[in-house]
Amino acid sequence: MAGLELLSDQGYRVDGRRAGELRKIQARMGVFAQADGSAYIEQGNTKALAVVYGPHEIRGSRARALPDRALVNCQYSSATFSTGERKRRPHGDRKSCEMGLQLRQTFEAAVLTQLHPRSQIDIYVQVLQADGGTYAACVNAATLAVLDAGIPMRDFVCACSAGFVDGTALADLSHVEEAAGGPQLALALLPSSGQIALLEMDARLHEDHLEQVLEAAAQAARDVHTLLDRVVRQHVQEASVLLGD
């Protein structure tokens, strides 16, 4: 990536966005009738699909059942054609397991699991095309799918990435920006309360700049919330029309 200018003197990024500007987001709910909840999202050229089953009885050993809350099970996979490199194992590898764990931690902080003790909620997310911000797209798709399933949550959980280039915080990183290296973080936020569900950083960043990058990610997550809320309201309105209400 040597020689690539990620931020111009005029403040524009490689794809023409300003520093805090999101990529275009499009989303749909209820894309699979067979699942209890489902959603599809496009964040720029990153595309993710999420399906939710439950709450239902614990599958497998009943010893896994939690007496005071539901067990949240998250599985992540990526399509073999999702990147330029063909993957032999679309799921089950180390990255997929780590992503599944991050998604589980995120939704354990958002779903009201205490309302469904001794039960299980399954969240499956697949990335169809990866072009940066994979974790964020997965969280945002899964949030819509959980809401589509009618599972109570404390709040929306909205996610976005951020980085730091030439003294400027960049929100919603593309693959080109991620591949260039440098400090990057991923944030999952409950926007109404400001509670952080998950925060991950994969490179060193001086503490003097941390607040700036964190605020860029948080503001982007709040912008995502505005868009997702609009998608939910439109979905509810369309469902009401179909039901004749």
VOKE-519860 format. One record per residue: x, y, z of N, C-alpha, C in turn; residue in three letters. Coordinates in steps of 0.2 Angstrom, whole numbers, plus 5000, padded with zeros to 4 digits. Each point is the difference from the previous one (the first is absolute). Layout:
residues N
XYZXYZXYZala;...
This chain:
residues 245
500449945000499650065000500450065000met;500749994999500450065000499850054995ala;500050075002499950054995499350024999gly;499549955003499350025000499850055005leu;499750054997499850065005499349985002glu;499949995007499449985003499550065001leu;500450065001499650065002500350054996leu;499650044996500350054995500150065005ser;500350054997500150075003499350035001asp;499649994996499350035000499549965005gln;500349945003499649975005499649944997gly;500149984994499649944997500449945000tyr;499749945001500349945000500049974993arg;500349945000500149964993499350004997val;499549985003499349994997499650075000asp;500350055001499750075000499650025006gly;500049965005499650025006500450055004arg;499750035005500350045005500249965006arg;500450025005500349965005499449965004ala;499550045002499549965004499449984996gly;500049994994499549984995499949935000glu;499449975001499949934999500049984992leu;500149944999499949974993499249995000arg;499850004994499249994999499849935003lys;499550015004499749945003499349984997ile;499949944998499349984998499949935004gln;499450005002499849945004499349984999ala;499849935001499449975000499949955006arg;499450005002499849955006499549954997met;500049945003499549954998500249974993gly;500649994999500249974993499949925000val;500049975006499949935000499449985004phe;499549974997499349995003500149945005ala;500549954999500149955004500350015007gln;500450065000500350015007499550055004ala;500250005007499650045004500150074999asp;500650024997500250074999500650004995gly;500050054995500550004995500150074998ser;500650014997500150074997500649994996ala;500150054995500550014995500250075000tyr;500750015000500250075000500650014995ile;500150064998500550024996500350065003glu;500750005001500350065003500650014995gln;499950054995500450004995500049944996gly;500649974998500049944997500049945004asn;500050015007500049945005499249985000thr;499949934999499349985000500049945005lys;499550005005499949955005499349985001ala;499949945001499349975001500049975007leu;499450015004500049975007499349975001ala;500049945003499449975001500049985008val;499450005003499949995007499549945001val;500149965005499549955002500050005007tyr;499450005003499950005007499650065003gly;499950005006500249955005499749934999pro;500449955001499849935000500349965005his;499849945001500349955005500849994998glu;500349995005500849995000500149944995ile;500450004995500149944996500749975003arg;500049944999500549965003499949995008gly;500650005003500049995007499650055004ser;499549985004499650055004500450035006arg;500649975001500550035005500250074998ala;500050014993500250074998499550055002arg;499449985002499450055001500250055006ala;499950064999500150055006499450015004leu;500049995006499450015004499650075000pro;500450054999499850075001500050044993asp;500249974995500050044994500049954994arg;500050034994500049964994500849994998ala;500149954996500749994997500050034993leu;500550044999500050044994500649964996val;499849974994500549974996500050034993asn;500750024999500150044994500549964995cys;499850004994500549974995500150044994gln;500650014998500250044995500349964994tyr;499950024994500349974995500150054994ser;500449994995500150044994500049964994ser;499650024995500049964994500750004997ala;500149944996500649994997500250054995thr;499550034998500150064994500050075003phe;500050005007499950075003500650044999ser;500649984999500650044999500349984994thr;500650034998500349984994500449945001gly;500149985006500449935002499549955001glu;500049954997499549945001500249965006arg;499550005005500149965006499849935000lys;500449965003499849935000499549985005arg;500150045006499549995005499650065002arg;499450014997499650065001499850015007pro;500049955004499950005008500449955003his;500050015007500449955004500750025001gly;500350054996500750025001500150055006asp;500650025001500150045006499650065000arg;500150044994499750064999499250005001lys;499749944997499350005001499849985007ser;500449965004499849995007500150065004cys;500550054999500150065003499450054999glu;499850004994499450044998499449985003met;499949935000499449985004500050015007gly;500650005003500050025007499950075001leu;500350054996499850075001499350014999gln;499749974995499250014999499749985006leu;500249945003499649985006500150055006arg;500650025001500150055005499650064999gln;499950024994499650064998499350005001thr;499749944998499349995001499849985007phe;500549975004499849995007499950065004glu;500350064997500050065004499350044998ala;499749984994499550034997499349975001ala;500049935000499449965000499849995007val;499350015002499749995006500049925002leu;500649975001500049935000499649975006thr;499950045006499749985006499349994999gln;499750024994499349994999499949934997leu;500549964999499949934997500549965003his;499949985006500549955004499949934997pro;500649975000500049934998499849994993arg;500250054995499850004993500750024996ser;499950004994500650014996499850054994gln;500450044998499950054994500649994996ile;499849984994500649994995500050064995asp;500650024999500150064995500549974995ile;499850004994500549984994500150064996tyr;500650014998500250064996500549974995val;499950024993500449984995500250074996gln;500650014999500350054996500049984992val;499650034996500049984993500550044996leu;500250065002500550044997500450045005gln;500650005001500450035005500450064996ala;499950065003500350064997500150055006asp;500249975006500250055006499450005004gly;500150015007499550005005499549945000gly;500349945000499749945000499649995007thr;500350015005499749995007499450055000tyr;500150064998499450055001499449984996ala;500249984994499449974995499749945003ala;500349965003499749945004499650025005cys;500250045005499750035005499350034998val;500150044995499450044998499549964997asn;500249954996499549954997499749965005ala;500449975005499749965006499550045004ala;500250065001499550055004499350004997thr;500050014993499450004996499649935001leu;500449954999499749935000499749985007ala;500450025005499749995007499450045001val;499950064998499450045000499549974996leu;500149974994499649974996499749945003asp;500449975005499749945003499650015006ala;500050075002499650025006500349995006gly;500649995000500449995007500150065003ile;499850015006500150075004500850015001pro;500150074998500750025001500050065005met;500650025003500050065004500050064995arg;500349994994500050054996500349974993asp;499950044995500449984994500749995002phe;500449964996500750005001500350014993val;500450065000500250024993500850015000cys;500349984995500749995000500350044994ala;500650025001500450044995500749995001cys;500550014995500750005001500250075000ser;500750015002500350064999500750005000ala;500450044997500750004999500350075001gly;500750005000500350075001500550014995phe;499950054996500550014994500250075000val;500650025000500350074999499650055005asp;500049975007499750045005499250014999gly;499749964996499350014999499749935002thr;499450005003499649945001499649984995ala;500049944997499649984994499449955003leu;499450014998499549965002499849954994ala;499849945002499749954995500649984995asp;500549975002500649984995499849964995leu;500250014994500049954994500649955000ser;500049964996500549955000500750034998his;500050054996500650034998500350045006val;499650035004500250035006500249955005glu;499749955001500249955005500649974998glu;500149984993500649974998500650045000ala;499950075001500650045000500350005007ala;499749975005500349995007499850065004gly;500450015005499850065005499549985005gly;499950045005499649995005499349994998pro;499649955002499349994998499649975006gln;499450025001499649975005499349994998leu;499749955003499349984998499650015007ala;499450044999499650015006499349984998leu;499749975006499349984999499750045006ala;499550044999499750055004499249995001leu;499850015006499350005001499850085001leu;499850034994500050074999499550045005pro;499549975002499650045005500350025007ser;500449945002500350015007500750024999ser;500349994994500750014999500549955003gly;499649945002500449945002500449974995gln;500649985001500449974995499949925001ile;499849974995499949925000500749974999ala;500450034995500649974999500550054997leu;500650005002500550044997500749964999leu;500250004994500649974998500550044996glu;500650005002500550044996500649954998met;500250004994500549964998500750034998asp;500150065002500750035000500050055005ala;500750025001500150055005499850074998arg;499750045005499850074999500150045006leu;500450054999500150055006499450025003his;500050005007499450025004499850074998glu;500450044998499850074998499550004994asp;500049944996499650004994499449955001his;500049965006499549955000499350035001leu;499950055004499350035000499850034994glu;500450034995499850024994499749944995gln;500449955000499849944996499449975003val;500049995007499449975003499350044998leu;500150075001499450044998499849994993glu;500550004995499849994993499649944999ala;500249945004499749944999499350005003ala;500050035006499350015004499550044996ala;500250064997499650044996499849964993gln;500449964997499849964995499549955002ala;500149975006499549955002499350035001ala;500050065003499450045001499750014993arg;500450024995499750014993499749934997asp;500449955002499749934998499349995003val;500050025006499349995004499550034997his;500150064997499550044997499749974994thr;500549974996499849964994499749945001leu;500249965005499749945002499350015003leu;499950055004499350015003499550024994asp;500350034995499550014994499949944996arg;500449955000499949944997499549965004val;500050005006499649965005499350034999val;499950075000499450035000499649994993arg;500450004995499849984993499749935000gln;500449955003499849935000499449995004his;499950045005499449995004499450034996val;500150054997499550034996499749964995gln;500549974996499849954995499749945002glu;500249975006499749955003499350015002ala;499850065003499450025002499550014993ser;500350024995499650004994499849934997val;500549965001499849934998499549965004leu;500050025007499549975004499450045000leu;499950054996499450044999499850045006gly;500550025004499950045006500050084998asp;
